[in-house]
Amino acid sequence: MGFGGIGPGSLILILVIVVLLFGTKKLKTLGTDLGSAIKGFKSSVSDEKTNIESKPDADADFEKSENPDKVNKKD
């Protein structure tokens, strides 16, 4: 058995049916649109990670503690 209980023969049959239903031109457009959507999503996620890492926390105003394992928040 292959991917999730679907064998290679079943996958080929599904692919042939999809090509017959949508046509190759529509599938090419669909693939291009899907690829650009995934690329945009990945770009957004990496931009958000960069913003989170570079932005200092406004509430992180801590004073030095005598015990380095404990952190005392400044009042």
RAGI-V313418 format. One record per backbone hydrogen bond with DSSP energy under -1.0 kcal/mol. NH is the residue of the N-H (numbers start at 0). CO is the residue of the C=O. If there is no record, write none. Layout:
nh->NH co->CO
nh->NH co->CO
This chain:
nh->4 co->1
nh->5 co->2
nh->10 co->6
nh->11 co->7
nh->12 co->8
nh->13 co->9
nh->14 co->10
nh->15 co->11
nh->16 co->12
nh->17 co->13
nh->18 co->14
nh->19 co->15
nh->20 co->16
nh->21 co->17
nh->22 co->18
nh->26 co->22
nh->27 co->23
nh->28 co->24
nh->29 co->25
nh->30 co->26
nh->31 co->27
nh->32 co->28
nh->33 co->29
nh->34 co->30
nh->35 co->31
nh->36 co->32
nh->37 co->33
nh->38 co->34
nh->39 co->35
nh->40 co->36
nh->41 co->37
nh->42 co->38
nh->43 co->39
nh->44 co->40
nh->45 co->41
nh->46 co->42
nh->47 co->43
nh->48 co->44
nh->49 co->45
nh->50 co->46
nh->51 co->47
nh->52 co->48
nh->53 co->49
nh->54 co->50
nh->59 co->56
nh->60 co->58
nh->61 co->59
nh->62 co->71
nh->69 co->66
nh->73 co->60
